[in-house]
């Protein structure tokens, strides 16, 4: 995978699709339609030529729990959480959705398990909670949340917030 194709690297760079604002032309451009399979060719008599059926994609193997794969962690297992009955969400553009979907798949491939956006968001929040004691040690930018109808200011605000959080995580001794 080329450096520019790495969704994780894209999220950590300033020009991330999550952080930058799309041009008006890019926002109004609909996603490319999916290509339909070519129609079967016919032989003058109206009968379709016999073609080999496309092979079905192999189902992705279900990952075994880490203990069964021989991986052991030195950390104690966290206490099982109570039932999750609250929702946190965010709105994204179609381009951001594609980038996040690719990121989730990439992370799942790297760890060898099916992961969801929720798993990654929870892990990122846990990482920030572990680094919370470093918040006071890293100079925070003087930010003011922009109005929801100002996408350029929101993109700048989120970029500045990201830069500060990266510094916090890098300076944290717990991580």
N, C-alpha and C positions, 0 to 999 in steps of 0.2 A: 504494500500500500504506500503510495506516494505521500510525502509529508502533507501536501495540501488536501489529501483525501481523508485524513485522520479526523473524525468528528470530535474526539476529545481535545486534540490540539486546536481545532477551530474554536472550541468554546473558551479556551484559555488565551486566545489571541485577541487583540483589540478589534480586529475586523470580523469578529464572530457574527454569524447571521442572527444570533440571539441578541447581540448588543447593538449592531448597526441598524440604521433606519433604511428601509428600502426606498428606492426612487419611486416617484408616482407611477412611472411606466411599469416598473417591476411589480408594484402592488396591484395594478389593474390587470396584469397579464394572468390569464387562467392557467392552471397546471396543464402540462402536455397530456393529451388523451392517451390512454393505453392503446397499443397497437392490437388490432384484431388479427386472428390467424388468417393467412391467405385462403381464399376460396378454393375448393377442390377443382382441378381441371376436368373438363369433360371431353369425351371423345365423340365428336359429331353426333352420335346416336342418343345423346341425352343422358347417358349413364356416366356416373362419376368414376374416374379411375380409382382403383384400390390403392390406398396408401397405408403405410404402416402407422398404427396409432402411436401418438407421442408417448414416450415412456413417462409413467407417473413419477413425480418427484418422490424421492425416498423421504419418509417421515424422519424428522429430527429425533435422534435417540433421547430418551428421557434421562436426565442426569441422576446419578445415584447420590444419595446424601454424602456429604464430605467424609463422614466416618467410614462409609463403605469404600471410599476411594483411597483410603490409607492416609489421608491428610489429617494431621492433628494440629490443634492450635494450643499455644501455651496460655491463652487467655481463658478465664472461666466463662462458661456460657452465661449470657445475660438471662435475667429472670424473664419468663414468658410474659409478654405484654397482655393486657386485657383486650377484649374484643375491640376492634377498630370500628368506631361508629361515627366518626367525624371526617369531614372531607376538606382538604385544602386544594386549591386549584389555581391555574394561571391560564391566561389567554395567550395564544400564539398565532403567528401567521402561517399560511400553508408551507412556506419555505422553512420556517423554524420547526414546524411539525416534522417535516422530512428529515431535517438535521437531527432532531432529538430522537426520532425513530431509528435512524442510522446509528446514533450514539448508543442507544439502548442495545441494539443488536451487536454492535462492536464490543461493548463491555461484556455482554452475555457470551460471545465467542471467546473472549480472553479468559473469562473465569470458568468456562465450560459448563454453564448452567443457564437456564432460561431466566432472565430477569425482566422486571417491569420498570416503568418510569417511577412508580411508587417506591420500589426497592432502592433505586439510585437516589431519589430525593430524600428518603429517610436516612440513607448512609451519609449523604452530604450534610444533612442537618445534624446528625450525630457528630460528624467531624467538626462542625462549627461549634457545637456545644463543648467538645473536648478542648477547643482552642479559645473558649470564651474568656479564660483568665488572661489572655494576651490582648484582648480588646483595648485595655488601657495603656498597653506598652507601645502600640503602634499608633502614630498620629493619624487621626481620622480626618478625612476631608470635610469641609464645611458644606454639607449638602442640604438642599431644600427640595422636597418632592415636588416635581412639576405636575401640572394639570394633566388629566387623562387624555385630553384632546391635543396634546403637543408631543407627537412621536419623536421628534428630534431631541427635545429636552429629556424625554424619558430614556432614550437610548444613551445619552450622555450621562444621566444620573446612574443608570444601571452599570455603565462601563466604569465610572468612578467607584461605585460600590464594590464591583468585582475586583478592581485593582487593590482596594483596601483589604478586602477579605483574603485575597491571595497573600498579601504581606502578613496578615494575621496568622494564617495557616502556616506559612513558611517559618515564622518566628516561634510558633508554639512548640514547647518541649514535649507535650503529650503525644504528638503525632509522629 
